[in-house]
């Protein structure tokens, strides 16, 4: 592991210290966890695939499917 210096404003330092105390771990461990989460590769996904289904009949039965879930009913 390599040593490094991080400059924090007063509020962030107090929050870091409190979090470390609360979790019973070091401030350095919290910083390492935060960096690991922030820097890990993110899945890109395929935005065009949102809502796609292998069942081609879904679009034709959408009103029926929504009614089964309770959508379209009047309240009261």
Secondary structure, 3 states (H helix, E strand, C coil): CCCCCCCCCHHHHHHHHHHHHHHCCCHHHHHHHHHHHHHCCCCCCCHHHCCCCCCCCCHHHHHHHHHHCCCCCCCC
